Amino acid sequence: MLPAKKKSKNDKRKRRAHHALTPAHIVACPKCGNARLPHCACGRCGYVSRKLVLQTHTAAEE
C-alpha cells in the first residue's frame, strides 16, 4: 500500500532526531595513564581501579 501523502523533509528529520551517534567515553588508566573504556581492564597493564584483573605480556615482564 502506498502512503496517502508525501512525508516532508522536516517530518523525516524529526523522526531521525534520536539516531545521532555519541562519542565513546574514554578515561585514563589510573596506573599507566593509557586510554581505556571505563569499567574495563586496561589493555597495556591489565589493571582496573588499581587491582590486577588480566595478566598481560608487559605486566608479566615487570
Distance bins in CASP14 RR format, pairs under 12 A and 6 or more apart:
PFRMAT RR
TARGET T0000
AUTHOR 0000-0000-0000
RMODE 2
METHOD distances of the structure
MODEL  1
3 11 0 0 0 0 0 1 0 0 0 0 0
5 11 0 0 0 0 1 0 0 0 0 0 0
6 12 0 0 0 0 0 1 0 0 0 0 0
7 13 0 0 0 0 0 1 0 0 0 0 0
7 14 0 0 0 0 0 1 0 0 0 0 0
7 15 0 0 0 0 1 0 0 0 0 0 0
7 16 0 0 0 0 0 1 0 0 0 0 0
8 14 0 0 0 0 1 0 0 0 0 0 0
8 15 0 0 0 0 0 1 0 0 0 0 0
9 15 0 0 0 0 0 1 0 0 0 0 0
9 16 0 0 0 0 0 1 0 0 0 0 0
10 16 0 0 0 0 0 1 0 0 0 0 0
10 17 0 0 0 0 0 1 0 0 0 0 0
11 17 0 0 0 0 0 1 0 0 0 0 0
12 19 0 0 0 0 0 1 0 0 0 0 0
13 19 0 0 0 0 0 1 0 0 0 0 0
13 20 0 0 0 0 0 1 0 0 0 0 0
24 35 0 0 0 0 1 0 0 0 0 0 0
24 36 0 0 0 0 0 1 0 0 0 0 0
24 37 1 0 0 1 0 0 0 0 0 0 0
24 38 0 0 0 0 1 0 0 0 0 0 0
24 40 0 0 0 0 0 1 0 0 0 0 0
25 35 0 0 0 0 0 1 0 0 0 0 0
25 36 0 0 0 0 0 1 0 0 0 0 0
25 37 1 0 0 1 0 0 0 0 0 0 0
25 38 1 0 0 1 0 0 0 0 0 0 0
25 39 0 0 0 0 0 1 0 0 0 0 0
25 40 0 0 0 0 0 1 0 0 0 0 0
26 33 0 0 0 0 0 1 0 0 0 0 0
26 34 0 0 0 0 0 1 0 0 0 0 0
26 35 1 0 1 0 0 0 0 0 0 0 0
26 36 1 0 0 1 0 0 0 0 0 0 0
26 37 1 0 0 1 0 0 0 0 0 0 0
26 38 0 0 0 0 1 0 0 0 0 0 0
26 40 0 0 0 0 0 1 0 0 0 0 0
26 42 0 0 0 0 0 1 0 0 0 0 0
27 33 0 0 0 0 1 0 0 0 0 0 0
27 34 0 0 0 0 0 1 0 0 0 0 0
27 35 1 0 0 1 0 0 0 0 0 0 0
27 36 1 0 0 1 0 0 0 0 0 0 0
27 37 1 0 0 1 0 0 0 0 0 0 0
27 38 1 0 1 0 0 0 0 0 0 0 0
27 39 0 0 0 0 1 0 0 0 0 0 0
27 40 0 0 0 0 1 0 0 0 0 0 0
27 42 0 0 0 0 0 1 0 0 0 0 0
27 48 0 0 0 0 0 1 0 0 0 0 0
27 49 0 0 0 0 0 1 0 0 0 0 0
28 34 1 0 0 1 0 0 0 0 0 0 0
28 35 1 0 0 1 0 0 0 0 0 0 0
28 36 1 0 0 1 0 0 0 0 0 0 0
28 37 0 0 0 0 0 1 0 0 0 0 0
28 38 0 0 0 0 0 1 0 0 0 0 0
28 42 0 0 0 0 1 0 0 0 0 0 0
28 44 0 0 0 0 0 1 0 0 0 0 0
28 45 0 0 0 0 0 1 0 0 0 0 0
28 47 0 0 0 0 0 1 0 0 0 0 0
29 35 1 0 0 1 0 0 0 0 0 0 0
29 36 1 0 1 0 0 0 0 0 0 0 0
29 37 0 0 0 0 0 1 0 0 0 0 0
29 38 0 0 0 0 0 1 0 0 0 0 0
29 40 0 0 0 0 1 0 0 0 0 0 0
29 41 0 0 0 0 1 0 0 0 0 0 0
29 42 1 0 1 0 0 0 0 0 0 0 0
29 43 0 0 0 0 1 0 0 0 0 0 0
29 44 1 0 0 1 0 0 0 0 0 0 0
29 45 1 0 0 1 0 0 0 0 0 0 0
29 46 0 0 0 0 1 0 0 0 0 0 0
29 47 1 0 0 1 0 0 0 0 0 0 0
29 48 0 0 0 0 1 0 0 0 0 0 0
29 49 0 0 0 0 1 0 0 0 0 0 0
29 50 0 0 0 0 1 0 0 0 0 0 0
29 53 0 0 0 0 0 1 0 0 0 0 0
29 56 0 0 0 0 0 1 0 0 0 0 0
29 59 0 0 0 0 0 1 0 0 0 0 0
30 36 0 0 0 0 1 0 0 0 0 0 0
30 38 0 0 0 0 0 1 0 0 0 0 0
30 42 0 0 0 0 1 0 0 0 0 0 0
30 45 0 0 0 0 1 0 0 0 0 0 0
30 46 0 0 0 0 0 1 0 0 0 0 0
30 47 1 0 0 1 0 0 0 0 0 0 0
30 48 0 0 0 0 1 0 0 0 0 0 0
30 49 1 0 0 1 0 0 0 0 0 0 0
30 50 1 0 1 0 0 0 0 0 0 0 0
30 51 0 0 0 0 0 1 0 0 0 0 0
31 41 0 0 0 0 0 1 0 0 0 0 0
31 42 1 0 0 1 0 0 0 0 0 0 0
31 43 0 0 0 0 0 1 0 0 0 0 0
31 44 0 0 0 0 1 0 0 0 0 0 0
31 45 1 0 1 0 0 0 0 0 0 0 0
31 46 0 0 0 0 1 0 0 0 0 0 0
31 47 1 0 1 0 0 0 0 0 0 0 0
31 48 0 0 0 0 1 0 0 0 0 0 0
31 49 0 0 0 0 1 0 0 0 0 0 0
31 50 1 0 0 1 0 0 0 0 0 0 0
31 51 0 0 0 0 1 0 0 0 0 0 0
31 52 0 0 0 0 1 0 0 0 0 0 0
31 53 0 0 0 0 0 1 0 0 0 0 0
31 56 0 0 0 0 0 1 0 0 0 0 0
31 58 0 0 0 0 0 1 0 0 0 0 0
31 59 0 0 0 0 1 0 0 0 0 0 0
31 62 0 0 0 0 0 1 0 0 0 0 0
32 41 0 0 0 0 0 1 0 0 0 0 0
32 42 1 0 0 1 0 0 0 0 0 0 0
32 43 0 0 0 0 1 0 0 0 0 0 0
32 44 1 0 1 0 0 0 0 0 0 0 0
32 45 1 0 1 0 0 0 0 0 0 0 0
32 46 0 0 0 0 1 0 0 0 0 0 0
32 47 1 0 0 1 0 0 0 0 0 0 0
32 50 0 0 0 0 0 1 0 0 0 0 0
32 56 0 0 0 0 0 1 0 0 0 0 0
32 58 0 0 0 0 1 0 0 0 0 0 0
32 59 0 0 0 0 1 0 0 0 0 0 0
32 62 0 0 0 0 0 1 0 0 0 0 0
33 42 0 0 0 0 1 0 0 0 0 0 0
33 43 0 0 0 0 0 1 0 0 0 0 0
33 44 0 0 0 0 1 0 0 0 0 0 0
33 45 0 0 0 0 1 0 0 0 0 0 0
33 46 0 0 0 0 0 1 0 0 0 0 0
33 47 0 0 0 0 0 1 0 0 0 0 0
34 40 0 0 0 0 0 1 0 0 0 0 0
34 41 0 0 0 0 0 1 0 0 0 0 0
34 42 1 0 1 0 0 0 0 0 0 0 0
34 43 1 0 0 1 0 0 0 0 0 0 0
34 44 1 0 1 0 0 0 0 0 0 0 0
34 45 1 0 0 1 0 0 0 0 0 0 0
34 46 0 0 0 0 1 0 0 0 0 0 0
34 47 0 0 0 0 1 0 0 0 0 0 0
34 56 0 0 0 0 0 1 0 0 0 0 0
34 58 0 0 0 0 0 1 0 0 0 0 0
35 42 0 0 0 0 1 0 0 0 0 0 0
35 43 0 0 0 0 1 0 0 0 0 0 0
35 44 0 0 0 0 1 0 0 0 0 0 0
36 42 1 0 1 0 0 0 0 0 0 0 0
36 43 1 0 0 1 0 0 0 0 0 0 0
36 44 0 0 0 0 1 0 0 0 0 0 0
36 45 0 0 0 0 1 0 0 0 0 0 0
36 46 0 0 0 0 1 0 0 0 0 0 0
36 47 0 0 0 0 1 0 0 0 0 0 0
36 48 0 0 0 0 1 0 0 0 0 0 0
36 49 0 0 0 0 0 1 0 0 0 0 0
36 53 0 0 0 0 0 1 0 0 0 0 0
36 54 0 0 0 0 0 1 0 0 0 0 0
37 43 0 0 0 0 0 1 0 0 0 0 0
37 48 0 0 0 0 0 1 0 0 0 0 0
38 48 0 0 0 0 1 0 0 0 0 0 0
38 49 0 0 0 0 1 0 0 0 0 0 0
39 48 1 0 0 1 0 0 0 0 0 0 0
39 49 0 0 0 0 1 0 0 0 0 0 0
39 53 0 0 0 0 0 1 0 0 0 0 0
40 46 0 0 0 0 1 0 0 0 0 0 0
40 47 0 0 0 0 0 1 0 0 0 0 0
40 48 1 0 0 1 0 0 0 0 0 0 0
40 49 0 0 0 0 0 1 0 0 0 0 0
40 53 0 0 0 0 1 0 0 0 0 0 0
40 54 0 0 0 0 1 0 0 0 0 0 0
41 47 1 0 0 1 0 0 0 0 0 0 0
41 48 1 0 1 0 0 0 0 0 0 0 0
41 49 0 0 0 0 1 0 0 0 0 0 0
41 50 0 0 0 0 0 1 0 0 0 0 0
41 51 0 0 0 0 1 0 0 0 0 0 0
41 52 0 0 0 0 1 0 0 0 0 0 0
41 53 1 0 1 0 0 0 0 0 0 0 0
41 54 1 0 1 0 0 0 0 0 0 0 0
41 55 0 0 0 0 0 1 0 0 0 0 0
41 56 0 0 0 0 1 0 0 0 0 0 0
41 59 0 0 0 0 0 1 0 0 0 0 0
42 48 1 0 0 1 0 0 0 0 0 0 0
42 49 0 0 0 0 0 1 0 0 0 0 0
42 50 0 0 0 0 0 1 0 0 0 0 0
42 51 0 0 0 0 0 1 0 0 0 0 0
42 52 0 0 0 0 0 1 0 0 0 0 0
42 53 0 0 0 0 1 0 0 0 0 0 0
42 54 0 0 0 0 1 0 0 0 0 0 0
42 56 0 0 0 0 1 0 0 0 0 0 0
42 58 0 0 0 0 0 1 0 0 0 0 0
42 59 0 0 0 0 1 0 0 0 0 0 0
43 53 0 0 0 0 0 1 0 0 0 0 0
43 54 1 0 0 1 0 0 0 0 0 0 0
43 55 0 0 0 0 0 1 0 0 0 0 0
43 56 1 0 0 1 0 0 0 0 0 0 0
43 57 0 0 0 0 0 1 0 0 0 0 0
43 58 0 0 0 0 1 0 0 0 0 0 0
43 59 0 0 0 0 1 0 0 0 0 0 0
44 54 0 0 0 0 0 1 0 0 0 0 0
44 56 1 0 0 1 0 0 0 0 0 0 0
44 57 0 0 0 0 1 0 0 0 0 0 0
44 58 1 0 0 1 0 0 0 0 0 0 0
44 59 0 0 0 0 1 0 0 0 0 0 0
44 61 0 0 0 0 0 1 0 0 0 0 0
44 62 0 0 0 0 0 1 0 0 0 0 0
45 51 0 0 0 0 0 1 0 0 0 0 0
45 52 0 0 0 0 1 0 0 0 0 0 0
45 53 0 0 0 0 1 0 0 0 0 0 0
45 54 0 0 0 0 1 0 0 0 0 0 0
45 55 0 0 0 0 0 1 0 0 0 0 0
45 56 1 0 0 1 0 0 0 0 0 0 0
45 57 0 0 0 0 0 1 0 0 0 0 0
45 58 1 0 0 1 0 0 0 0 0 0 0
45 59 1 0 1 0 0 0 0 0 0 0 0
45 60 0 0 0 0 0 1 0 0 0 0 0
45 61 0 0 0 0 0 1 0 0 0 0 0
45 62 0 0 0 0 1 0 0 0 0 0 0
46 52 1 0 0 1 0 0 0 0 0 0 0
46 53 1 0 1 0 0 0 0 0 0 0 0
46 54 1 0 1 0 0 0 0 0 0 0 0
46 55 1 0 0 1 0 0 0 0 0 0 0
46 56 1 0 1 0 0 0 0 0 0 0 0
46 57 0 0 0 0 0 1 0 0 0 0 0
46 58 0 0 0 0 1 0 0 0 0 0 0
46 59 1 0 1 0 0 0 0 0 0 0 0
46 60 0 0 0 0 0 1 0 0 0 0 0
46 62 0 0 0 0 0 1 0 0 0 0 0
47 53 1 0 0 1 0 0 0 0 0 0 0
47 54 0 0 0 0 1 0 0 0 0 0 0
47 55 0 0 0 0 0 1 0 0 0 0 0
47 56 0 0 0 0 1 0 0 0 0 0 0
47 58 0 0 0 0 0 1 0 0 0 0 0
47 59 1 0 0 1 0 0 0 0 0 0 0
47 62 0 0 0 0 0 1 0 0 0 0 0
48 54 0 0 0 0 1 0 0 0 0 0 0
52 59 1 0 0 1 0 0 0 0 0 0 0
52 60 0 0 0 0 0 1 0 0 0 0 0
52 62 0 0 0 0 0 1 0 0 0 0 0
53 59 0 0 0 0 0 1 0 0 0 0 0
54 60 0 0 0 0 0 1 0 0 0 0 0
55 61 0 0 0 0 0 1 0 0 0 0 0
55 62 0 0 0 0 0 1 0 0 0 0 0
56 62 0 0 0 0 1 0 0 0 0 0 0
END
